[in-house]
Amino acid sequence: MPLAQPAVNWHIISPEIVLALTACLVLVADLFLPEDAKWVAMPLSAAGIFGTLAAVVSLVGTHPTYTLANSYQLDHFALLFKGLFCVIGLIVLAISFHYFRAGHYYQGEYYFLMLCSLLGGLVMSSARDLITIFIAIELISVPAFVMAALRKSDPKSNEGSLKFFLFGVLSSAVMLYGMSLIYGVTGHTQIDAIRVSIAHNGAKPIIVLSVFFVVVGFAFKISAVPFHFWAPDTYEGAPPPVAAFLSTSSKIGGFVGLLVLMFRAFPVVADAWRPIFAVLAVLTMTVGNLIALRQQHIIRLLAYSGIAQSGYILVAFALINPQSPAVSHQAFVSALVYIAIYGLMDLGAFSAAVAFARKGGSYFINDYAGLWQRSPVLATLLAGFLVSLAGVPPMAGAWAKLFIFLAAIRAQVYWLAAVMGLNAVIASWYYLAVVKRMFFDPPETDDVVEVPYLMQAAMGVAALALVAGFIYPQLITHLAANSVLH
Amino acid sequence: MEWFQNGWGVTLATFLPMVGVAAMLFIPPAQDRLIKLVGTIFAGLTLLVGIVLLFQFDYGSAGTLQLGTNLDWIPQIGSRYHVGVDGISLPLLELSVLVCFLCTIYLWWHVPAPGKIKALLSLVLLLETGMNGSFVALDLILFFVFWELVLVPMYFMIGIWGGPRRQYAAVKFFLYTLFGSIFMLLGFLAIYFKSGATTFDMVTLRAQAAQGGALGSTLFQNLTFLGLFLGFAIKVPMWPFHTWLPDAHTEAPTIGSVLLAAILLKMGTYGFIRIAIPLLPQAAHDFAPLIGILAVIAIIYGALCCFAQSDLKRLIAFSSVGHMGFVMLGISTLTSQGINGAIFGMVAHGLITGMLFFLVGSIHERYHTREISDLGGVLQQIPRFGTLLTYTAIASLGLPGLAGFWGEMLALLGAYHPAIGLSPVLFRILMVGAGIGTVLTAGYFLWMLQRVNMGRVPEKFAAPGRIFDVQRLEWFAWTPLLVLIIVAGLYPKMILSVTNGAVQALVVHVGAALHAGSTVALH
């Protein structure tokens, strides 16, 4: 049978094209740039991402459309996440610039890899086919394996990236196995076709088993307990801007795939797999928070906090109810709101950690003592991000928690809401411990921490967005509520 | 002024301080005087808005919500920006804008270590937005947001400008309150989902509660009430949830203690009157005896603790536990006398204990100690200051003619005839217990005065000129409180005439809801 070439709607895939071309351009340009001008790769990449963002914006208002033989869809959901990935990409670029330039790391290669991984996120937002989803997740992960190992001379970086690689490959294999089973049972790789087929077949054990494999595969990507072991070591060993990228872009990519599969392909048999998510959510948030309590290293603290935050998002998956579309919809919206806000606040916290450690500082929380007296703006910004992660006003993080909470109660899963509430209190302890150190303890030196304008801008944008989102949550909730998966 | 009457005045009173914070961001930290000036101006403007609101308010219909604004806010969950005032919230809002303004004035005289006036004033203003917002919010989510907004500034205020054990006190305050507010939020959500109205609007939910039985089984209502109870009771604080209070009060800087005592604690009692009782009248009725018992334990326990304190500030802190006990006793009677008394008691406690904390702060400034045993002869050495201390302490112990008297009096009266359905025997026993509490209160305050004001001036302070009498800025900051204490004492109608309409409406509402509930149960 000859393969017919599918019709391509070029406008719809224009963001991906712009980003892919930029990535190639950066790689080629790097070959010709002299050593002391390698940093030009960063403005090039930034221009590319701005171009991508422009392409995304030009698509706003388009009707939900399929292209590439129904494997690729443009809808509000895809647009929301493409926009979010672009914003994350820009902030990561801003915090990477000084770090990679000062350290004489492989600047061209780094920006190329980062753009590729980001491209994976964009593809994931639109992927509506098992094969495309798998390609997207690999496009997100494979560059990340290399990025994590960029600090070649540090054994910790090597160890972390090797763990990341092994876990990543294993999880891909498990996921792929699950996907092949699904294809075997349903005869389709397209998401909607799979849903229809499953609705006919019902919750056969083989389907539940294959869903389980897919979930396990994604659980590695989003660092859900008990598949989280790689995350803290990898984050600690990787260059910190890469850790920031991994804990936001890469993780969100995983969540996007999971959202598409769980809310669109498999909701019919949700009764069978919902308990898996309930267990995962409880384990992830509780273990993440409890271990975070004991961390002395800010990146490890953020790693465990990020694990716990994944746990809150997983709660939304444990609420899907095929009998009640309203409940499922609310769970879905709450997950979107949480992911969007999480991306900004987590990135903000990482940025502040990178900014502090840049000159003379360190990653040890003890060294944050009295930061407020040395650099009030940096301390206030970091405190703002941590307060947001803790879910306390006046930052948008409060809405993120509240929306999941609301969805859980709406679905009448009270125990999960209660576990989440308790976890929020535990978590506030370690976030506050950092705040306490910065504001209440006396400083050991009087050195002012200099923060480059680029980083100030990155953190300022994130902080402003979080405050604005707190005062007028409609900014985010409106987008999320309209981002229905059709 | 039309926009002002159409409800924007209340919004202005809430957010003007926040504008002040934004303005302050642009002043370099070294410009001390300019920062103080801007802070005072914004607090003053807010006070001015509060005074204008007093004239706009229609006292004839104090029972209905006025000067309100109601806008779309988060339609996805049915939460609206709904604010307004009635006879219950107006006095508390006025108290808040007044005390915040006085605090900014007090800061001209003394900035606690480690300085940083810009940050401190920003926190005071941020706190004011949170507190004012809590008193005017008529949407549960909006209320929750303002309620939580108060947490962060106060945490920093205690943790940075506080005493030696500030870190412990700040974290304890934060976690304790956060713990309570999560259960409170659970309660709000339970009401939201069970009511079926998909609204967080307090007015709508209250109207629904009046129909009786809308919120499901008695067990469900009681569990929901328990959630709200935990949130509010920790804030009040009621015995046995009070343990954060002595630490927070003692360690906080002077203005922190003043704001905590005068306003923050009122948010808890206000929550009972505004939310817990009207939305869950049946459960409130079931819980009333328990609340009454805890309140009387607080009164007696607080008084006994005061006898044991050697630190003057800690003594005042524990006296707050007792005074708030009277407020809660008044609320638990569910009578108009009791609740009127409770609101009066809230305002009076705000004025008096706020003043006491100012005085203790100033004693610490002068003597560098708060140990009662180190002090003595204050009245002899600095007579004006000593007189103020006597005056305020006597007001606090409830002398007739001063503000402290009416709240306690009305609470006791209410307890004699509690609402229908509540055991008169129990409440009369509680009344006797609370009565004994007043005697104990008088005892420890007089004993304190005897040790601090009377006696001989200790050697180390005896050198002439070292200890100065009341300063001009202190007079500025304190005179309004001193005057209001006696005015409210001599003319209690000033406050009661404002509150009464709203309280009557509340009591009628609770009665009607109970009646409707029992009718529903019969059918």
Contacts between the chains, C-beta under 8 A, distances in Angstrom:
chain1	res1	chain2	res2	distance
A	333	B	76	6.8
A	372	B	160	7.8
A	373	B	114	7.7
A	376	B	29	7.7
A	376	B	119	7.4
A	387	B	152	6.4
A	392	B	148	5.9
A	392	B	151	6.5
A	392	B	152	6.3
A	392	B	178	7.2
A	393	B	145	5.4
A	393	B	148	4.4
A	393	B	149	4.8
A	393	B	151	7.9
A	393	B	152	7.2
A	394	B	149	5.6
A	394	B	152	7.0
A	398	B	145	7.3
A	398	B	148	6.8
A	402	B	141	7.7
A	402	B	185	7.6
A	403	B	77	7.7
A	405	B	185	7.2
A	405	B	189	6.8
A	406	B	77	6.0
A	406	B	189	6.3
A	409	B	186	7.7
A	409	B	189	4.7
A	409	B	190	7.1
A	409	B	193	5.7
A	410	B	193	6.1
A	417	B	186	7.0
A	417	B	189	7.9
A	418	B	186	7.5
A	421	B	182	4.5
A	421	B	183	7.7
A	421	B	185	7.8
A	421	B	186	6.6
A	424	B	178	8.0
A	424	B	182	6.5
A	425	B	175	6.7
A	425	B	178	5.9
A	425	B	179	5.6
A	425	B	182	6.4
A	428	B	174	7.4
A	428	B	175	6.9
A	428	B	178	5.9
A	429	B	175	6.8
A	432	B	155	7.9
A	432	B	171	6.4
A	432	B	174	6.4
A	432	B	175	7.9
A	436	B	159	6.5
A	436	B	167	6.2
A	436	B	170	7.5
A	436	B	171	6.7
A	439	B	156	6.2
A	439	B	159	6.2
A	439	B	160	5.7
A	440	B	159	4.4
A	440	B	160	6.1
A	440	B	166	6.7
A	440	B	167	5.2
A	440	B	170	7.1
A	472	B	73	7.9
A	473	B	73	7.9
A	473	B	74	5.3
A	474	B	73	7.4
A	474	B	74	6.3
A	474	B	75	7.5
A	477	B	74	6.0
A	477	B	76	4.8
A	477	B	77	8.0
A	478	B	76	7.6
A	481	B	76	5.0
